[in-house]
């Protein structure tokens, strides 16, 4: 882990907190209140950890940083600094590009990530898609009709993308409703696929691409075959199980277990400290994977009492803001459907460039660079997570450059094109495992 070596008996404190954690799925004013404008698509969770005997050193450094900036912003000395402090009032809406003076907290964030890089070797950032969670119970049963895992993963990814982007509101209403007959939902998914396949024009900007039509044909065949099998099974058994949707945290904690293993840290040596958000689901998922969760000596976890939770929260909000706002800034640029991120993301000064590079050091330290992907579980991503790839590749893109002067040799317009090529290449390699 990093450049340090620890004894097998070393006890690790690992902290988990999350951002963009609105898990509700509901309708408002007859419009699907589901996309990131109102209800965030992703929950971003961050794990940070260190040996128990390093706790005091990290706490002192973080407290000094907090006190300094609370004083600069005329806040109470001991007031907690949360991730929302950086993202409120659309802060970070163009990443770390040049900002209005009253919103510019990049110096503060730069010093924070310097602190993180100095002190913390174990970090994991996890993205969980609510679209993925919402449909997986419907789609998973169909996967046994596909021959291999790669085909299953591709189909699951395609269905998530289709339903997120093209499903009508009444279909989503049935997907998220409690106790819905799955056969009804499968029929509606089939009809939505058929309607989309037959549609010559989605809107004035984008035509239905041939690849989308081909996917619809494949998915209709799979969904239709499965639904027929289910129909005969239900007719014979005269019963059918209803489906109930509930957001869970299992993927977060499964992912961090893989990262611990990758760093040769035994789960039995980990004290997992979680800040419950009211439902207790975080703790429930943690207990499935760890022996010691919120030790009995700690009756209630409060983030203002544990710097690990505060650090996790700031990291989660930073990555969350980049993923959310980057997606929102992507717009079609021609009638053929080509989309590019706004050039404002690359209209950057020295201060913003340095901040991207400081965050990129997290990737380098975890072997998550474009040259070496051994540390893939530094980020753990659900099957459908285009926004996560967008966020990760934004930081990796800046990490390609040796200096701000080198970066400035190209215009913001040119950088948008180059970045678009890099994100397409990354999705192709990560999702479809193409070399």
Secondary structure, 3 states (H helix, E strand, C coil): CCCCCCCCCCCEEEEEEEECCCCCCEEECCEEECCCCCCCCEEEEEEEEEEHHHHHHHHHHHHHHHHHHHHHCCCCCCCCCCCHHHHHHHCCCCCCCCCCHHHCCHHHHHHHHHHHHHHCCEEEEEEEEHHHHHHHHHHHHHHHHCCCHHHHHHHHHHHHHHHHHHCCHHHHHHHHCCCECHHHHHHHHHHHHHHHHHCCECCCCCECCHHHHHHHHHHHHHHHHHHHHHHHHHHHHCCCCCECCCCCCHHHHHHHHHHHHHCCCCHHHEEEEECCCCCCHHHHHHHHHCCEECCCCCCCCCHHHCHHHHHHHHHHHHHHHHHHHHHHCCEECCCCCCEECCHHHHCCCHHHHHHHHHHHHHHHHCCCCCCCCCCHHHEEECCCCHHHHHHHHHHHHHCCCCCHHHHCCCCHHHHHHHHHHHHHHHHHHHHHCCC
